[in-house]
Amino acid sequence: MSGVGRMQGAKRSYDASALPDDVWASFQALRDRQSAYLSPFFDPDFARLIADVRHDVHVLISEDNDGLHAFWPIHIAAGKWGRPIGGPFSDRNGPVVRAGKQINLTEILETNELCGFSTAGLIVNNQVLLPMIAKENAYMTNLKSGWEDFSAKQVDLYPKFFKKFNRLNRKLHKEHTDIIFTFDDRSPEAYKRLIEIKEEQFANTNLHNVLSPKWVRGMLDGLKSGQCPQIKPALSTLYVDGQLAAAEFNLRSGPLLHGWLVGFDMAFGKYSPGLILTHEIIRHMQANDLSRYDAGTGSAHYKKYFSNELEAIGNGVVESGYTNLSPINMLRAVWKQMEAAAPASMSEQLLKIRRRSRQIVSAETDLNAQIMGFAQAAFPALSRSDK
């Protein structure tokens, strides 16, 4: 590979900005040949977009005599710690591996002198040897048999839920006259209002506002402007009497629609507008040349009703044998010792703070912003007192 050099079975880390176009093209060809990597987050152009707006993007590359066999874009943070490309917005992540090959995740981290990798969405397949890591299910919708068949089977499985769902839908239409669903809403006002709703949600729940970093807006603007040709954003909206009741900013990749940024106006909460919107999105997928919907993990109390498949993904921390005695790693080790030694209630709170801090440091590239976010996570009562 020009500009990189051949690495016989070796694994090497490169700054993403140093990789020539032909290497990215090899990555694209590797990914395009395998449906397992259909998620938009495995698209090389997504990694290149993130590299344009952040400066901590590296690529772990592995080759053999037959050429490239593994390609893994990754953020490398202080303490030689890896995180998924796209930070907290990456619902699917991990290496793209050539068919018929297998890599050891712990080994590739150690060889590249990385202490570990924090993830929520690690790909699980027989091409990646995983250490002991927790797994959870992502909720998938497959319309291979068509909408009518899918809908009928879901109603048979969950009659009580759909009875309630239909009642809420009728109630919405009875009490409001102007109800408009749009699968691909190009209105700037709708997008702006969704961002406002999400930021209001973060503030009301005291969660870290992952939309606030400058790079995040650059990522979203790049996706909207077509910087990733094989990833098509689709903003689906539900308007009620001229107000945005619910919206989803989703990503299209081939026949797959990935559910991504979701929000609804609490003023319409009694109608469950988010559920109505999801139902309409799935109902209109085939008309928009889509056959699969990825709703991600969590929120089983509503996602399972619109899903007919489950896909396992890894969630947690992968540690390697490499040691780096940086202050951040020493703090991480001391914190885990405190969790183990503290009484159960305190240990649970310390664990919760540590998990929230992962999201903060994956979103914030500025140290001061990380410190402020961590303080907010550690002392939520104080952060709410001035509101």
C-alpha positions as CSV (number, residue, x, y, z in Angstrom):
1,M,0.0,0.0,0.0
2,S,1.6,3.2,-1.1
3,G,2.4,5.7,1.7
4,V,2.1,3.0,4.4
5,G,4.3,0.1,3.5
6,R,3.6,-3.6,3.8
7,M,3.3,-5.1,7.3
8,Q,3.6,-8.8,7.2
9,G,1.1,-9.8,9.9
10,A,1.9,-6.7,11.9
11,K,-0.5,-4.2,13.4
12,R,0.2,-0.5,13.3
13,S,-1.5,2.7,14.3
14,Y,-1.7,5.6,11.9
15,D,-3.0,9.2,12.3
16,A,-6.1,9.2,10.0
17,S,-4.9,12.3,8.3
18,A,-1.7,10.5,7.1
19,L,-3.5,7.7,5.3
20,P,-3.5,8.1,1.5
21,D,-6.6,7.8,-0.6
22,D,-5.7,4.3,-1.9
23,V,-5.7,2.9,1.7
24,W,-9.2,4.4,2.3
25,A,-10.3,2.8,-1.0
26,S,-9.0,-0.6,0.2
27,F,-10.9,-0.2,3.4
28,Q,-14.1,0.7,1.5
29,A,-13.8,-2.3,-0.7
30,L,-13.2,-4.5,2.3
31,R,-16.3,-3.2,4.0
32,D,-18.5,-3.2,0.9
33,R,-18.0,-6.9,0.3
34,Q,-19.5,-7.9,3.7
35,S,-23.1,-7.3,4.8
36,A,-22.0,-7.7,8.5
37,Y,-20.6,-4.2,8.2
38,L,-23.6,-2.5,6.7
39,S,-24.1,-0.1,9.6
40,P,-23.2,3.5,8.6
41,F,-20.7,3.6,11.4
42,F,-18.4,1.2,9.6
43,D,-18.3,3.4,6.5
44,P,-14.8,4.7,5.9
45,D,-16.2,8.0,4.9
46,F,-17.7,8.3,8.4
47,A,-14.3,7.9,9.9
48,R,-12.8,10.4,7.5
49,L,-15.6,12.9,8.4
50,I,-14.8,12.5,12.1
51,A,-11.1,12.9,11.4
52,D,-12.0,16.3,9.8
53,V,-13.7,17.6,12.9
54,R,-11.5,15.9,15.6
55,H,-7.8,15.5,15.9
56,D,-7.6,12.3,17.9
57,V,-8.5,9.8,15.1
58,H,-6.2,6.9,14.4
59,V,-6.5,3.8,12.3
60,L,-5.3,0.4,13.3
61,I,-4.3,-1.5,10.3
62,S,-3.3,-5.2,9.9
63,E,-2.0,-6.9,6.7
64,D,-0.8,-10.2,5.6
65,N,0.5,-11.6,2.3
66,D,-2.9,-11.2,0.7
67,G,-3.1,-7.6,1.7
68,L,-5.3,-5.7,4.1
69,H,-7.3,-7.9,6.5
70,A,-8.3,-5.6,9.3
71,F,-9.0,-1.9,9.5
72,W,-10.1,-0.2,12.7
73,P,-10.7,3.6,13.1
74,I,-10.4,4.6,16.7
75,H,-10.1,7.6,19.0
76,I,-6.9,7.4,21.2
77,A,-7.2,9.5,24.3
78,A,-5.0,10.4,27.2
79,G,-3.5,7.4,29.0
80,K,-3.3,5.4,25.7
81,W,-7.0,4.5,25.9
82,G,-9.2,3.7,22.8
83,R,-12.8,4.7,22.2
84,P,-15.2,4.2,19.3
85,I,-15.0,6.5,16.2
86,G,-17.6,9.1,16.7
87,G,-17.6,8.9,20.5
88,P,-21.0,8.5,22.1
89,F,-22.7,8.7,18.7
90,S,-21.2,5.4,17.5
91,D,-23.9,2.7,18.1
92,R,-21.8,0.2,16.2
93,N,-18.0,0.0,16.3
94,G,-15.0,-2.3,16.1
95,P,-12.6,-3.5,13.4
96,V,-13.7,-4.4,9.9
97,V,-12.1,-7.8,9.1
98,R,-11.7,-9.6,5.8
99,A,-13.9,-12.6,5.3
100,G,-12.2,-15.8,6.4
101,K,-9.8,-14.0,8.7
102,Q,-9.9,-13.6,12.5
103,I,-8.3,-11.1,14.8
104,N,-7.8,-11.0,18.6
105,L,-9.0,-7.7,19.9
106,T,-6.9,-7.8,23.1
107,E,-3.8,-8.6,21.1
108,I,-4.3,-5.8,18.6
109,L,-4.7,-3.3,21.4
110,E,-1.6,-4.5,23.2
111,T,0.5,-4.6,20.0
112,N,-0.4,-1.0,19.4
113,E,0.4,0.0,23.0
114,L,-3.1,0.7,24.0
115,C,-4.2,0.0,27.5
116,G,-7.8,-0.7,26.6
117,F,-11.0,0.2,24.7
118,S,-14.3,1.4,26.1
119,T,-17.3,0.5,24.0
120,A,-21.1,0.4,23.8
121,G,-21.8,-1.3,20.5
122,L,-18.9,-3.5,19.7
123,I,-19.5,-5.8,16.8
124,V,-19.9,-9.5,17.7
125,N,-19.1,-12.0,15.0
126,N,-16.7,-15.0,14.4
127,Q,-14.1,-12.7,12.9
128,V,-13.3,-10.9,16.1
129,L,-12.0,-12.9,19.1
130,L,-13.5,-11.1,22.1
131,P,-12.4,-11.2,25.8
132,M,-15.0,-11.5,28.5
133,I,-17.3,-8.6,27.8
134,A,-21.0,-8.1,28.6
135,K,-23.3,-8.5,25.6
136,E,-26.7,-7.0,25.1
137,N,-29.3,-7.1,22.3
138,A,-30.0,-4.5,19.7
139,Y,-33.6,-4.4,18.5
140,M,-33.9,-4.9,14.7
141,T,-36.8,-4.8,12.3
142,N,-36.7,-7.0,9.2
143,L,-39.3,-6.4,6.6
144,K,-38.3,-9.2,4.3
145,S,-41.8,-10.6,4.3
146,G,-43.4,-7.1,3.9
147,W,-45.1,-4.6,6.1
148,E,-48.5,-6.3,6.3
149,D,-47.1,-9.6,7.4
150,F,-44.7,-8.0,9.9
151,S,-47.5,-5.8,11.4
152,A,-49.9,-8.8,11.7
153,K,-47.3,-10.9,13.5
154,Q,-46.4,-8.1,15.9
155,V,-50.1,-7.5,16.8
156,D,-50.5,-11.3,17.4
157,L,-47.4,-11.3,19.7
158,Y,-48.4,-8.1,21.7
159,P,-52.2,-7.6,21.5
160,K,-52.4,-5.6,24.7
161,F,-49.7,-3.1,23.6
162,F,-51.2,-2.5,20.1
163,K,-54.7,-2.2,21.6
164,K,-53.4,0.7,23.8
165,F,-51.3,2.0,20.9
166,N,-54.3,2.2,18.6
167,R,-56.3,3.9,21.3
168,L,-53.7,6.6,21.7
169,N,-53.5,7.1,18.0
170,R,-57.3,7.5,17.7
171,K,-57.2,9.9,20.7
172,L,-54.6,12.0,18.9
173,H,-56.6,12.3,15.7
174,K,-59.8,13.0,17.7
175,E,-58.3,15.8,19.7
176,H,-56.2,17.4,16.9
177,T,-57.1,18.0,13.3
178,D,-53.8,18.8,11.6
179,I,-51.5,15.7,11.9
180,I,-48.7,15.4,9.4
181,F,-46.0,12.7,9.1
182,T,-43.0,13.2,6.8
183,F,-40.5,10.4,6.2
184,D,-37.7,12.7,4.9
185,D,-38.3,16.2,6.1
186,R,-35.8,18.6,4.6
187,S,-37.0,21.6,6.7
188,P,-34.2,23.4,8.6
189,E,-36.7,24.4,11.2
190,A,-37.6,20.8,12.0
191,Y,-34.0,19.8,12.4
192,K,-33.3,22.9,14.6
193,R,-36.3,22.1,16.8
194,L,-35.2,18.4,17.3
195,I,-31.8,19.6,18.5
196,E,-33.6,22.0,20.9
197,I,-35.7,19.1,22.2
198,K,-32.7,16.9,22.8
199,E,-30.8,19.7,24.6
200,E,-33.9,20.3,26.8
201,Q,-34.0,16.6,27.6
202,F,-30.3,16.6,28.6
203,A,-30.9,19.6,30.9
204,N,-34.1,18.2,32.5
205,T,-32.5,14.8,33.2
206,N,-29.1,16.3,34.2
207,L,-27.4,14.2,31.6
208,H,-24.3,15.5,29.8
209,N,-25.2,17.5,26.7
210,V,-23.3,15.5,24.1
211,L,-24.5,17.8,21.3
212,S,-22.7,20.8,22.7
213,P,-19.1,20.1,21.5
214,K,-18.1,21.9,18.3
215,W,-17.0,18.7,16.6
216,V,-20.5,17.2,17.0
217,R,-22.1,20.0,15.1
218,G,-19.3,19.6,12.4
219,M,-20.2,15.8,12.2
220,L,-23.9,16.5,11.8
221,D,-23.4,19.3,9.3
222,G,-21.0,17.0,7.3
223,L,-23.6,14.2,7.2
224,K,-26.4,16.6,6.1
225,S,-24.2,18.1,3.4
226,G,-23.4,14.8,1.8
227,Q,-19.8,14.4,2.9
228,C,-20.4,10.7,3.3
229,P,-21.9,9.7,-0.1
230,Q,-23.1,6.2,1.1
231,I,-24.7,7.6,4.3
232,K,-28.0,9.4,3.7
233,P,-29.6,11.2,6.6
234,A,-33.3,11.1,6.9
235,L,-35.2,13.3,9.3
236,S,-38.7,11.9,10.0
237,T,-41.2,14.1,11.7
238,L,-44.6,14.1,13.2
239,Y,-46.3,17.5,13.3
240,V,-49.5,18.1,15.3
241,D,-51.3,21.4,14.7
242,G,-48.2,23.0,13.4
243,Q,-45.9,21.9,16.2
244,L,-43.2,19.3,16.1
245,A,-44.5,16.5,18.3
246,A,-41.7,14.0,17.6
247,A,-38.7,13.6,15.3
248,E,-36.0,11.1,14.4
249,F,-32.8,12.0,12.7
250,N,-31.7,8.7,11.2
251,L,-29.0,7.4,8.9
252,R,-29.5,5.3,5.8
253,S,-26.9,2.9,4.6
254,G,-28.0,0.7,1.7
255,P,-31.2,-1.1,2.7
256,L,-30.6,-0.3,6.4
257,L,-32.1,2.6,8.4
258,H,-30.3,3.3,11.7
259,G,-32.4,5.0,14.4
260,W,-30.2,7.7,15.8
261,L,-31.3,11.0,17.3
262,V,-34.8,10.7,18.7
263,G,-36.9,13.3,20.5
264,F,-40.4,14.3,21.3
265,D,-42.2,17.3,22.8
266,M,-43.4,16.6,26.3
267,A,-46.5,18.7,25.6
268,F,-47.8,15.8,23.5
269,G,-46.5,13.1,25.9
270,K,-50.0,11.7,26.7
271,Y,-50.2,10.5,23.1
272,S,-46.8,8.7,23.0
273,P,-45.9,10.6,19.8
274,G,-42.5,8.9,19.6
275,L,-44.2,5.5,19.3
276,I,-46.5,6.8,16.6
277,L,-43.6,8.2,14.7
278,T,-41.6,5.0,14.9
279,H,-44.6,3.0,13.7
280,E,-45.0,5.4,10.7
281,I,-41.3,5.3,9.8
282,I,-41.3,1.5,9.7
283,R,-44.6,1.4,7.8
284,H,-43.1,3.7,5.1
285,M,-39.7,2.0,4.8
286,Q,-40.3,-0.2,1.9
287,A,-41.7,2.7,-0.1
288,N,-38.3,4.3,0.5
289,D,-36.3,1.3,-0.6
290,L,-35.4,0.2,3.0
291,S,-35.9,-3.2,4.5
292,R,-34.2,-3.2,7.9
293,Y,-34.4,-0.8,10.9
294,D,-31.9,-0.8,13.7
295,A,-33.4,0.6,16.9
296,G,-30.3,-0.1,19.0
297,T,-30.1,-1.3,22.6
298,G,-32.1,-0.3,25.7
299,S,-35.7,0.8,26.1
300,A,-37.1,-2.6,25.6
301,H,-40.4,-1.4,27.0
302,Y,-41.2,0.0,23.6
303,K,-38.5,-1.2,21.1
304,K,-39.4,-4.8,21.3
305,Y,-43.0,-4.2,20.0
306,F,-41.6,-2.9,16.7
307,S,-38.8,-5.5,16.4
308,N,-38.7,-9.1,15.1
309,E,-34.9,-9.7,15.4
310,L,-32.2,-9.3,18.0
311,E,-28.5,-8.7,17.3
312,A,-25.9,-9.2,20.0
313,I,-23.3,-6.4,20.6
314,G,-20.6,-6.0,23.2
315,N,-20.8,-3.4,25.9
316,G,-18.1,-2.6,28.4
317,V,-14.3,-2.4,28.6
318,V,-11.7,-4.4,26.8
319,E,-8.3,-4.2,28.7
320,S,-5.0,-5.3,27.2
321,G,-1.8,-6.3,28.9
322,Y,-0.1,-3.0,28.1
323,T,0.6,-0.7,31.0
324,N,0.8,3.1,30.9
325,L,1.3,4.8,34.3
326,S,-0.3,8.1,33.3
327,P,-2.2,10.1,35.9
328,I,-5.5,9.3,34.2
329,N,-4.8,5.6,34.3
330,M,-3.8,5.8,38.0
331,L,-7.0,7.6,38.8
332,R,-9.0,5.0,36.9
333,A,-7.3,2.2,39.0
334,V,-7.8,4.0,42.3
335,W,-11.5,4.7,41.4
336,K,-12.1,1.0,40.7
337,Q,-10.5,0.1,44.0
338,M,-12.8,2.5,45.8
339,E,-15.8,0.9,44.1
340,A,-14.6,-2.5,45.3
341,A,-14.0,-1.4,48.9
342,A,-17.0,0.9,49.4
343,P,-20.3,-0.1,50.9
344,A,-22.8,-1.4,48.4
345,S,-24.8,1.9,48.0
346,M,-21.7,4.0,47.6
347,S,-20.1,1.5,45.3
348,E,-23.1,1.6,43.0
349,Q,-23.0,5.4,42.9
350,L,-19.2,5.4,42.1
351,L,-19.9,2.9,39.3
352,K,-22.6,5.1,37.9
353,I,-20.3,8.1,37.9
354,R,-17.5,6.2,36.2
355,R,-19.9,5.0,33.5
356,R,-21.2,8.5,32.9
357,S,-17.7,9.8,32.8
358,R,-16.9,7.5,29.9
359,Q,-19.6,9.3,27.8
360,I,-18.3,12.7,28.9
361,V,-14.7,12.0,27.9
362,S,-15.7,10.4,24.6
363,A,-17.7,13.5,23.7
364,E,-15.5,16.3,25.1
365,T,-12.1,16.8,23.6
366,D,-11.3,19.8,25.8
367,L,-9.9,19.1,29.3
368,N,-11.8,21.9,31.0
369,A,-15.1,20.6,29.5
370,Q,-14.3,17.1,30.7
371,I,-13.7,18.4,34.2
372,M,-16.9,20.3,34.3
373,G,-18.8,17.4,33.0
374,F,-17.3,15.0,35.5
375,A,-18.1,17.5,38.3
376,Q,-21.7,17.6,37.1
377,A,-21.9,13.8,37.1
378,A,-20.3,13.5,40.6
379,F,-22.4,16.3,42.2
380,P,-25.7,16.5,40.3
381,A,-27.5,18.2,43.2
382,L,-25.1,21.1,43.1
383,S,-25.4,21.4,39.3
384,R,-29.2,21.6,39.5
385,S,-29.2,24.1,42.3
386,D,-28.5,27.1,40.1
387,K,-31.1,26.3,37.5
